Amino acid sequence: MAKEKVSLFAEFLKGFWKENPVLVMLLGLCPTLAVTNSAINGLSMGLAVIFTLVCSSTLISLIRKIIPKEVRIPTFIIVIATFVTVTDLTLAAFFPDISKSLGPFVPLIVVNCIVLGRQEAFASKNPVHRAIIDAFGISIGFTLTLIVLGSIRELLGSGTIFSFQIMPASFQPWMVMGLPPGAFLTLGLMIGIFNWISSKRKC
């Protein structure tokens, strides 16, 4: 029992560092770069991915033994699309401003490599409890990365984080941070720092 608990804990933590979907596997870069001009957008996209990945992984794991191998990918996409539709309509109904900010990138979660990849690589091959732990770890790791990226860009681009003023009134915003080049630059620096820390930990 103790061994399983340690294993499950390691399964959860891998998404934060060892198998971080953005910083290590470089997956889901389209929404990562497109919506992280603010911390709230990063958090919102992350929460949408958490809901979709956890729910789809749970269902796929439950029905994994009855899904024919020949149609497994279409089945995964249908399941994912169902939960993405729920997410998209919920955002549009209760959080219209956020829904507008995220634009088409919420529906595109259907073909997000992170979500679809976890169904193929993990949920379809493991029992429900492990699939849920894996989904939470990967999606929370993704969310934290988006929040950090969005916070840095928002701070340097407008002097705020989650719309709270951080920089002094004299601060001159870096307009580039709200544009695609700012996203590429910030993410590149984050990956570089991540790899540097990882190399130091191995020494």
N, C-alpha and C positions, 0 to 999 in steps of 0.2 A: 504493500500500500504506500509506504513512504517513497519507494522508487518511482511509482506512478505520479505522485504529487510533484516530485522534483522534475520529472519528465514533462508534465503539463505546464509547470511554471517556466521551464526552459522554452517550451513550445510557444508560450505567450510572449516571452521577452525577445524572441528572435526578430520579431517585426520592428522592434525599437532600434536595434543596432545591427546585428549580424546579417539579417535579411531585410533591412529597411527598403521598402519598395522604391523610394525615390533616390536616396543617397547611395545605395549599393546596387540594386537591380536596374535602376534608371527606368522604371516603369511609370506610366501615368503622367508623363511629362507635359502632355498637352494641357490638361486642366491645371497642373501645377504651375506652369508658366503663365497661363492665361488669366486665372482668377485671383492670383495672390497679390494684387495691388493694394490690398488691405487685409488686416488681421481677421476681420469679421467674415470676409469672403472665404479666406482660407479655412476658418473654423466651420463655416456653413457647408462648404464642399466636403470637408472631412467628415462631418456628421452624416451627410448624405451617403458617402461611401461606407461608413460604419454600418448604417442601417441596411443598406443593400447587400453588403458582403456577408454580414452575420446572418441575415434572414435567408439569403440564397444558399449559403454554405450549409445551414441547418437543414433546409429542405432537400438539397442535393444529396447530402449525406444520408438522410432518411430513406430516400428512394433509389440510392445508388445501385442496389442489387437488382432492380427491375428495369433500369434504363438500358436498352440495347446499345452495344458499343457503336453500332453503325450510325446512330442518331444522337450520340451523347452531346456533341457540340450544339446542335440546334436546340436540344432540350435545355442545356445550360443557359443559352441565350433567352429562351422563352421565360424561364424562371427568373433570371436576372431582370429582364424587361418588365416583368410584373411588378417587382419591388421598386424598380426605377420609376415606373408610372405612378405608383403610390407616393413616392418621394416628391416627384415633380409637381403633382397636383396639390399635395399638401403645402409645399412651398408657395405655389401660386395662390392658394386660397388664404393662407394665414400670414405669409411673409412675402408679399408681392415685391417689395423693394429688393430683397435679397434674391428672389427668383429672377428679377430683371437683371440684376448685376451678374448673376451666374450664367444667364443666357442659355445657349444651347448645350453648355457643358454638363448640365445635369442629365438630360436625355442621353448624352454620349457615354455615360457611365456603363450603359449596356455593352459597349464594346471596349471598355477600359481593360487594358491588359492585366491590371492588378486583380480585378474582380473575376474575369473569365479565367485567368491563369490559376487562381486558387481553387476554382472548381475542378479544373482538369488535373492539377498537380496534387491536391490535398483532399478536398471535401469528398470527391468521388471515390477515394481510396481509404477513407478512415471513418471510424464511428463518430456519432453525433457530437459527443462531448469534446473530442479532440478537434473536430472541424470548427466548433464554436470558439474554442480557445485560440486556434490558429487565426480565424477570421478577426477576432477582437485584437489580437496582437499586431497583425499586419495592418489593419485599418487604423488603429490608434497610432501606430508608428507613422503612417501616412499623414494622418491628421496633424500630429505634432510638428512634422516637417513643414506642412503648409502654413501652420500658425506662425512658426518661427520665420519662415520666408516672407509671409505677409506682413508680419510685425516690423521686420527690418525695412522692407520697401515702404510701408506706410510711415514709419518713423522718419526716414530720410526724405521721403517724397512729400510729406505734409506736416511732419513734426508731431504726429499723434500716433497712439496705439489704441485700437478699439475706440477710436474717435475721442479719446481723452488726450488733452494737450500735454505733451511731454517736453518738447523743446521750448526754449525761451522765445519771446516775441521777435527777437532780433534774428532768429534762425532763418536762413534762406533755403527754401526747399530745393532738393535736387529733382528737377522735373523728370530726368531720365529714369528715376526709380519707378515712376508710374507707367512707363512704356516698356515694350518687349525687351529692348536691350538691357534695361535695369533688371528684369527678371532673369535673363541669361547670366548677367554678371554676378548677381547675388547668389543664384543657385550654384554657379561654378565655384565661387568662393566657399560656399557651404560644403560642397563636395570635397574641395581641397582640404579644408580644415578637418572634415570628417576622416579623410584618408590619413592625414598627418597624425591625428589622435589614435587611429587604429594601428598605425605602424609603431607608435610609441608604446601602445599597450602590449604589442607582441614582443618588444625588446626585453 
